[in-house]
């Protein structure tokens, strides 16, 4: 009987509860919704280097940003690209979607093809903006979340 009681006691030790609660909170945490555009011109893809003072500074990403509450995704992307690059865009189809847990944030990123844009690309917020040949993309230090997409883009599997 004592061994059975010990088994019950081990299963109901309160120290397990916070761990189970934190695991549940992590799995149910709502991600930050972000949109990004894949802009291609003459076989090159526009990539942007995060400003050195930003979180994950100097890493590369695709232009875009956070979606405002109730904002349609294409509208959010148009707004972000106007703010970041001073261009007006036509948002094409969704081409990729991912969720990624960083140490400090959980994001869901929705990538769209940008079918057309007008205006000259002007760097408004980044450390650098560059047109990179598709095959060279893996040579850049991209954000961890973007690396699978980068590999697929570089092989011509998307866009």
GIPEMO-V373140 format. One record per run of one state. SS is the DSSP state (H for helix, E for strand, L for the rest). FROM is the first residue (numbers start at 1). LEN is the number of residues. If there is no record, write none. Layout:
SS&FROM&LEN + SS&FROM&LEN
This chain:
L&1&1 + H&2&10 + L&12&3 + H&15&14 + L&29&3 + E&32&10 + L&42&2 + E&44&6 + L&50&10 + E&60&2 + L&62&2 + E&64&3 + L&67&6 + H&73&13 + L&86&2 + E&88&14 + L&102&4 + E&106&13 + L&119&9 + E&128&6 + H&134&6 + L&140&2 + E&142&1 + L&143&1 + H&144&11 + L&155&5
